[in-house]
Amino acid sequence: MPAKISRRLVIDASIAHASGGEEATFPTSKNCRDFLIAVRAIGHRAVMTFAITAEWNNHQSHFARRWRRSMEARKQTMRVSVPADSKLREKIKRIAASDVAREAMLKDLHLVEAAQATDQTVASLDENVRSLFVSASRSAGELKSIVWVNPDKTKEQVLAWLKNGAKPEKKRTLGLQ
């Protein structure tokens, strides 16, 4: 029997904030809850840097708080220290189309940096910053291989992707979206 494949996933606090409990009926709340449940059940790991932990602490729902505790108890969280990528940050500052775009990308660049240090994968609801990173990847090649998924986008079939090992499919990378 093949070994279980476990991926290290950078999960944005937007998912922690939106996830609802069993009683949740709003589609985004259910999709985020189901995503987190699948991550835990399948055995994937959640990457937690200082910045990600701080965002989760400030924005997580009650469900996400319980989920995170259970992930920690199962040793499915991975604490990493990731230094800022000053070269990439300078490149983003230069190539951003506007001040608003620059600030949005710099605010969430820690997600990309954590993904670069682990399994190259970010899960987030933020379609605006995703679009900005897709555009920036044309000039910042470091972004091209980052897999970016949104559990609230039905067409992405994120749950099936997780069950199949959350492999870094090219179609999910910022360079090919």
C-alpha positions as CSV (number, residue, x, y, z in Angstrom):
1,M,0.0,0.0,0.0
2,P,1.5,3.4,-1.0
3,A,2.4,5.9,1.8
4,K,-0.1,8.6,2.5
5,I,0.8,11.8,0.8
6,S,0.6,14.8,3.1
7,R,1.1,18.3,1.7
8,R,2.0,21.4,3.6
9,L,-0.6,24.1,2.9
10,V,-0.5,27.8,3.6
11,I,-4.1,28.6,4.7
12,D,-5.0,32.2,4.7
13,A,-7.0,33.7,7.6
14,S,-9.7,34.6,5.2
15,I,-10.7,30.9,5.2
16,A,-10.5,30.7,9.0
17,H,-12.7,33.8,9.3
18,A,-15.3,32.6,6.9
19,S,-15.6,29.0,8.1
20,G,-18.8,28.1,9.9
21,G,-19.8,25.3,12.2
22,E,-22.2,22.5,11.4
23,E,-25.2,24.8,11.5
24,A,-23.8,27.1,8.9
25,T,-25.9,27.5,5.8
26,F,-24.1,30.3,3.9
27,P,-22.2,28.6,1.0
28,T,-18.9,30.3,1.7
29,S,-19.0,29.3,5.3
30,K,-19.8,25.7,4.4
31,N,-17.2,25.6,1.7
32,C,-14.5,26.8,4.0
33,R,-15.6,24.5,6.8
34,D,-15.6,21.5,4.4
35,F,-12.2,22.5,3.2
36,L,-10.7,22.6,6.7
37,I,-12.4,19.3,7.6
38,A,-10.9,17.7,4.5
39,V,-7.4,19.0,5.2
40,R,-7.5,17.5,8.7
41,A,-9.2,14.2,7.6
42,I,-6.8,13.6,4.7
43,G,-3.8,14.4,6.8
44,H,-2.5,17.5,5.1
45,R,-0.6,20.0,7.3
46,A,-1.3,23.6,7.9
47,V,1.8,25.9,7.7
48,M,1.8,28.5,10.5
49,T,4.3,31.4,10.5
50,F,4.3,34.1,13.1
51,A,2.3,36.4,10.7
52,I,-0.2,33.7,9.7
53,T,-0.7,32.7,13.4
54,A,-1.3,36.4,14.3
55,E,-3.9,36.8,11.5
56,W,-5.6,33.6,12.5
57,N,-5.7,34.7,16.1
58,N,-7.4,38.0,15.1
59,H,-9.8,36.6,12.5
60,Q,-10.7,32.9,13.1
61,S,-14.2,31.8,13.7
62,H,-15.2,29.6,16.6
63,F,-15.1,26.6,14.2
64,A,-11.7,27.5,13.0
65,R,-10.3,27.9,16.5
66,R,-11.5,24.3,17.4
67,W,-10.2,23.0,14.1
68,R,-6.8,24.5,14.7
69,R,-6.6,23.1,18.2
70,S,-7.4,19.6,16.8
71,M,-4.8,20.0,14.1
72,E,-2.2,21.0,16.7
73,A,-3.2,18.0,18.8
74,R,-2.7,15.7,15.8
75,K,0.6,17.4,15.0
76,Q,-0.8,18.5,11.6
77,T,0.4,22.1,12.0
78,M,3.9,23.0,11.0
79,R,5.4,26.1,12.6
80,V,8.0,27.7,10.3
81,S,10.1,30.8,10.5
82,V,10.3,32.4,7.1
83,P,12.4,35.5,6.5
84,A,11.0,38.2,4.2
85,D,12.2,37.8,0.6
86,S,13.6,41.3,0.2
87,K,14.4,40.9,-3.5
88,L,10.8,39.7,-4.3
89,R,9.4,42.6,-2.1
90,E,11.5,45.1,-4.1
91,K,10.4,43.6,-7.3
92,I,6.7,43.8,-6.3
93,K,7.2,47.5,-5.3
94,R,8.6,48.2,-8.8
95,I,6.1,46.2,-10.9
96,A,2.8,46.9,-9.1
97,A,0.3,48.7,-11.4
98,S,-0.8,51.1,-8.6
99,D,-0.2,52.0,-5.0
100,V,-3.3,50.0,-4.0
101,A,-2.1,46.9,-5.9
102,R,1.4,47.3,-4.3
103,E,-0.1,47.5,-0.8
104,A,-2.4,44.6,-1.3
105,M,0.4,42.3,-2.6
106,L,2.8,43.4,0.1
107,K,0.2,42.7,2.7
108,D,-0.3,39.1,1.6
109,L,3.3,38.4,0.4
110,H,4.0,36.5,3.6
111,L,1.6,33.8,2.3
112,V,3.7,33.4,-0.8
113,E,6.9,33.4,1.2
114,A,5.6,30.7,3.5
115,A,4.5,28.7,0.4
116,Q,8.0,29.1,-1.2
117,A,9.5,27.7,2.0
118,T,7.2,24.6,2.1
119,D,5.1,23.0,-0.6
120,Q,4.4,26.0,-2.9
121,T,0.6,26.0,-2.0
122,V,-1.7,28.8,-0.8
123,A,-5.4,28.5,0.0
124,S,-7.2,31.8,0.2
125,L,-10.6,33.4,-0.6
126,D,-8.9,36.6,-1.7
127,E,-9.5,36.7,-5.5
128,N,-8.3,40.3,-5.8
129,V,-4.8,39.6,-4.5
130,R,-4.7,36.3,-6.4
131,S,-5.4,38.3,-9.6
132,L,-2.7,40.8,-8.7
133,F,-0.1,38.0,-8.1
134,V,-1.1,36.4,-11.4
135,S,-0.4,39.7,-13.2
136,A,2.8,40.2,-11.3
137,S,4.0,36.7,-12.1
138,R,4.7,37.8,-15.7
139,S,7.6,39.9,-14.3
140,A,8.3,38.1,-11.1
141,G,9.1,34.5,-12.1
142,E,9.3,33.5,-8.4
143,L,5.5,33.7,-8.3
144,K,4.8,31.4,-11.3
145,S,5.1,28.1,-9.5
146,I,2.9,29.0,-6.5
147,V,-0.3,27.0,-6.5
148,W,-3.2,29.1,-5.4
149,V,-6.6,27.6,-4.6
150,N,-9.9,29.0,-3.4
151,P,-12.2,26.5,-1.6
152,D,-15.2,28.8,-2.4
153,K,-14.8,28.4,-6.2
154,T,-16.9,25.3,-7.1
155,K,-15.2,25.0,-10.5
156,E,-11.8,24.5,-8.9
157,Q,-13.0,21.3,-7.2
158,V,-10.7,21.9,-4.3
159,L,-12.0,19.0,-2.1
160,A,-11.4,16.4,-4.9
161,W,-7.9,18.0,-5.4
162,L,-7.2,17.6,-1.7
163,K,-8.3,14.0,-1.7
164,N,-6.0,13.3,-4.6
165,G,-3.0,14.5,-2.8
166,A,-3.1,18.3,-3.4
167,K,-0.5,17.9,-6.1
168,P,0.9,21.0,-7.6
169,E,-1.0,21.0,-10.9
170,K,0.3,23.5,-13.4
171,K,-3.3,24.8,-14.1
172,R,-3.5,25.9,-10.5
173,T,-0.3,27.9,-10.5
174,L,-0.2,31.7,-10.5
175,G,1.9,31.5,-13.7
176,L,-0.9,29.7,-15.7
177,Q,-4.1,31.2,-14.3
